[in-house]
Amino acid sequence: MRRTRVAFFQALPAMAPSRLPARHGGVIRIDLAGDGDQERWYVEFSVGRARADQDDGERTAQVTITTTFSLFDALIRGEASVIGGSYRKDFGIAGQTPLYHLLRRFFDSSRSARDPRIRAQECRRHGLLWRESLEADLRRHAMRRAGSG
């Protein structure tokens, strides 16, 4: 999965103009660990631009993220949430946490997540799912009538 992480960090500069607000910037340090291995990435945001690299030296970062390889890969793919990782103590943030939200703009959105307001509209009376269920009932009723008459 290292290729997934490398591809994610390499794609940041191309995605930055459309995903970053114009006025925010700073440096995020991402410490990844697992299976006895470690990686450290630095992501620098500035006026609509992003740059990521692995640096062996210590740099000053406004926020540090600590997590596992598997959780970070799942975040990249949109298969996990930071909240769940935080509850399991697999994800930690220290420093200026609002800066983390800039990085979060680059993660795929969760494939299973849906806006609850849309779901409520679909399920309420005369909503899309209600109408589909009613139409299916009417078709079944019509087929029974046709078969018995």
C-alpha positions as CSV (number, residue, x, y, z in Angstrom):
1,M,0.0,0.0,0.0
2,R,3.0,2.3,0.1
3,R,2.3,3.0,-3.6
4,T,-1.1,4.3,-2.6
5,R,0.4,6.7,-0.1
6,V,3.1,7.9,-2.5
7,A,0.6,8.5,-5.3
8,F,-1.6,10.4,-2.8
9,F,1.3,12.7,-1.8
10,Q,2.4,13.1,-5.4
11,A,-1.1,14.2,-6.5
12,L,-1.4,16.9,-3.9
13,P,0.2,19.7,-6.0
14,A,-2.2,19.0,-8.9
15,M,-5.3,18.9,-6.7
16,A,-4.4,21.9,-4.5
17,P,-5.7,24.8,-6.6
18,S,-9.3,23.4,-6.6
19,R,-9.3,22.2,-3.0
20,L,-7.5,24.8,-1.0
21,P,-8.8,28.2,0.2
22,A,-6.6,31.0,-0.9
23,R,-5.6,32.4,2.5
24,H,-4.6,29.5,4.6
25,G,-1.2,27.8,4.9
26,G,1.2,25.9,7.1
27,V,3.1,22.7,7.5
28,I,1.7,19.4,8.6
29,R,3.9,16.5,9.8
30,I,2.4,13.1,9.3
31,D,4.0,10.2,11.3
32,L,2.9,6.8,10.1
33,A,3.9,3.5,11.8
34,G,3.1,-0.2,11.7
35,D,4.8,-3.6,11.4
36,G,8.0,-2.2,12.8
37,D,8.3,0.4,10.0
38,Q,7.9,4.1,10.1
39,E,7.4,6.9,7.6
40,R,7.4,10.7,8.1
41,W,5.8,13.0,5.6
42,Y,5.7,16.8,5.5
43,V,2.9,18.6,3.7
44,E,3.2,22.3,3.1
45,F,0.2,24.4,2.1
46,S,0.5,27.9,0.9
47,V,-1.9,30.2,-1.2
48,G,-3.6,27.5,-3.3
49,R,-0.5,25.3,-3.5
50,A,0.5,22.1,-1.7
51,R,3.9,20.3,-1.6
52,A,4.6,17.0,0.1
53,D,8.0,15.3,0.8
54,Q,9.7,12.9,3.1
55,D,12.5,14.7,4.9
56,D,14.9,13.1,7.3
57,G,15.6,16.3,9.1
58,E,13.4,17.9,11.7
59,R,11.2,20.7,10.4
60,T,8.8,22.9,12.3
61,A,5.2,21.9,11.7
62,Q,2.1,23.6,13.0
63,V,0.3,20.3,13.4
64,T,1.5,16.7,13.8
65,I,-0.7,13.7,12.8
66,T,0.2,10.3,14.2
67,T,-1.5,7.2,12.8
68,T,-1.0,3.7,11.4
69,F,-0.3,2.8,7.8
70,S,-3.5,0.9,7.4
71,L,-5.7,3.7,8.8
72,F,-4.1,6.4,6.7
73,D,-4.5,4.2,3.6
74,A,-8.1,3.7,4.4
75,L,-8.5,7.5,4.9
76,I,-7.0,8.1,1.5
77,R,-9.5,5.7,-0.1
78,G,-12.4,7.1,1.8
79,E,-13.0,3.8,3.7
80,A,-12.5,5.1,7.2
81,S,-13.1,8.2,9.3
82,V,-10.8,10.1,11.5
83,I,-13.4,10.0,14.3
84,G,-13.5,6.2,14.4
85,G,-9.7,6.1,14.4
86,S,-9.6,8.7,17.2
87,Y,-11.9,6.6,19.3
88,R,-9.8,3.5,18.8
89,K,-6.6,5.6,19.6
90,D,-5.2,4.9,16.1
91,F,-5.2,8.5,15.1
92,G,-3.8,11.5,17.0
93,I,-3.6,15.2,16.2
94,A,-1.4,17.7,18.1
95,G,-1.0,21.4,17.3
96,Q,-3.2,23.7,15.2
97,T,-6.0,21.2,14.4
98,P,-7.8,23.6,11.9
99,L,-4.8,23.1,9.6
100,Y,-5.6,19.4,9.5
101,H,-8.9,20.2,7.8
102,L,-6.9,21.5,4.8
103,L,-5.4,18.0,4.4
104,R,-8.8,16.4,4.9
105,R,-10.0,18.1,1.7
106,F,-7.8,15.8,-0.3
107,F,-9.2,12.5,1.2
108,D,-11.9,10.7,-0.8
109,S,-15.2,11.1,0.8
110,S,-16.6,8.1,2.6
111,R,-18.3,5.9,0.1
112,S,-20.9,4.8,2.6
113,A,-21.6,8.3,3.9
114,R,-24.8,10.0,2.9
115,D,-26.4,13.2,3.9
116,P,-29.0,12.3,6.5
117,R,-31.4,15.0,5.2
118,I,-31.4,13.4,1.7
119,R,-32.2,10.0,3.3
120,A,-35.0,11.5,5.3
121,Q,-36.5,13.1,2.2
122,E,-36.4,9.8,0.3
123,C,-38.1,7.8,3.1
124,R,-40.8,10.3,4.2
125,R,-44.3,10.0,2.8
126,H,-44.3,11.0,-0.9
127,G,-40.5,10.8,-1.0
128,L,-38.6,8.8,-3.7
129,L,-38.3,5.5,-1.8
130,W,-41.9,5.7,-0.6
131,R,-43.1,6.3,-4.2
132,E,-41.0,3.4,-5.5
133,S,-42.5,1.1,-2.8
134,L,-46.0,2.3,-3.6
135,E,-45.5,1.7,-7.4
136,A,-44.1,-1.8,-6.7
137,D,-47.2,-2.6,-4.6
138,L,-49.5,-1.3,-7.3
139,R,-47.7,-3.4,-9.9
140,R,-48.0,-6.5,-7.7
141,H,-51.7,-5.8,-7.1
142,A,-52.3,-5.3,-10.8
143,M,-50.6,-8.6,-11.7
144,R,-52.7,-10.5,-9.1
145,R,-55.9,-9.0,-10.5
146,A,-54.8,-9.9,-14.1
147,G,-54.0,-13.4,-13.0
148,S,-57.3,-14.0,-11.2
149,G,-59.7,-12.4,-13.7
